[in-house]
Structure formats: C-alpha cells, structure tokens
C-alpha cells in the first residue's frame, strides 16, 4: 500500500499495517522518538489512535536510540497484548508476526483490547 511504501522510504523498515477490528487506517508517517519510527493513525469513528510500529530488526538497528525493555520484548513474543499503566495513560503493546505495535490511551483499554484479540 501507499502507507507501507511511505514508511519504508522514510525509515527503511518493512512493517505490517496495524489491522484492528472496528478501526480504519487514516494516516501514516514517521515519528522522531530518538530515532525515526513508523507511525500509523487508526480511527473507529469516535477515537483516533496513534500506533507506533517497529520490527525486531528495526529495534535492533536503533537500539542505541530507542529501547524496548527485554521483559516487554519477551512478553510481546506471545500472542497476548501487553497492557501497561503509565501514569494516567495506558500503553498497549501487541505483535503481528515480526511487527510490534505500541499505542497509548487515556481511556479504559477494554474495547481496544477486544479489538486486538
């Protein structure tokens, strides 16, 4: 898709597109979070999510700038999404094949977790 090609040109990463039940892809880009990281915008008509997407190979390449803690990497290796409270927000981390997706939400993640399963 055009979104995948744009992200590949900007970051060199070949990441999967995030697909979640009830959410549509509405944008793609690159976020600078110490290193360029692919980002996608998903919407369900009521709320937008910014989703960061990295492959394990991309994480290895940028590990001097951006680290995903080993316990999180190990947990994400399973098929279950990881829910991690961070202050008033909640981080959701899930994997689709070799791509790890990360998003943050201030809302209760229950409906999003249902879409991730």
C-alpha positions in Angstrom: 0.0 0.0 0.0 1.0 3.6 -0.3 1.2 3.9 3.5 3.6 1.0 3.7 5.8 2.4 0.9 5.9 5.8 2.5 7.0 4.4 5.8 9.6 2.1 4.2 11.1 5.0 2.2 11.4 7.2 5.4 12.7 4.6 7.8 13.9 1.7 5.9 11.6 -0.5 7.9 9.2 -3.0 6.4 6.4 -3.1 8.9 3.0 -4.6 8.8 0.0 -2.3 8.8 -1.9 -2.4 12.0 -5.3 -4.0 11.5 -7.8 -3.9 14.3 -11.5 -4.8 14.2 -13.6 -1.7 14.0 -10.7 0.6 13.2 -9.7 2.1 9.8 -6.3 3.3 8.8 -6.5 7.1 8.4 -2.8 8.1 8.1 0.8 7.1 8.1 4.0 8.9 8.9 7.2 8.8 10.8 7.7 10.0 14.4 11.0 11.0 15.8 11.4 9.4 19.2 15.1 9.3 19.4 15.2 7.6 16.0 12.7 7.6 13.1 9.8 5.2 13.9 6.9 4.4 11.7 3.6 5.6 12.9 0.0 5.0 11.8 -3.3 6.6 12.7 -6.3 4.4 13.2 -9.8 5.6 13.8 -13.0 3.9 14.9 -15.2 7.0 14.2 -15.2 8.0 17.8 -11.5 8.0 18.7 -8.1 8.1 17.0 -5.1 6.1 17.9 -1.5 6.8 17.0 0.2 3.5 16.7 4.0 3.1 16.5 5.2 0.1 14.5 8.6 -1.5 14.7 10.0 -4.8 13.6 12.5 -6.7 15.7 15.2 -6.0 13.1 14.4 -2.2 13.2 14.5 -2.3 17.0 18.0 -4.0 16.8 19.2 -1.3 14.4 18.0 1.7 16.5 18.7 0.1 20.0 21.2 2.9 20.8 18.5 5.5 20.4 15.3 3.6 21.3 15.0 0.6 23.6 12.1 -1.7 24.2 12.8 -3.3 27.6 13.7 -7.0 27.4 10.8 -8.0 29.6 8.4 -6.3 27.3 10.1 -7.8 24.2 9.8 -11.2 25.8 6.1 -10.8 26.8 5.2 -9.5 23.3 6.7 -12.6 21.8 3.5 -14.3 23.0 0.2 -13.7 21.2 -1.4 -11.8 24.1 -1.4 -8.0 24.1 0.5 -6.3 26.9 -1.3 -3.7 28.9 1.0 -1.4 31.0 -0.3 1.6 33.0 1.9 4.6 32.7 0.7 7.4 34.9 -2.8 8.5 33.8 -2.4 6.6 30.4 -2.2 3.0 29.4 0.3 1.6 27.0 -0.9 -1.3 24.8 1.7 -3.4 23.0 0.9 -6.2 20.6 2.6 -8.1 17.9 1.6 -9.3 14.4 4.3 -11.6 13.0 7.6 -9.6 13.2 6.0 -6.2 13.8 5.5 -4.8 17.3 2.7 -2.2 17.7 2.6 0.3 20.5 -0.1 2.8 21.3 -1.1 4.9 24.3 -4.6 5.6 25.5 -6.1 7.7 28.4 -9.4 5.7 28.1 -10.1 2.3 29.6 -8.4 -0.1 27.2 -11.2 -2.8 27.4 -12.8 -2.1 24.0 -9.4 -1.7 22.3 -8.3 -5.0 23.9 -11.3 -6.7 22.4 -10.3 -5.3 19.0 -6.8 -6.6 19.5 -7.8 -10.2 20.1 
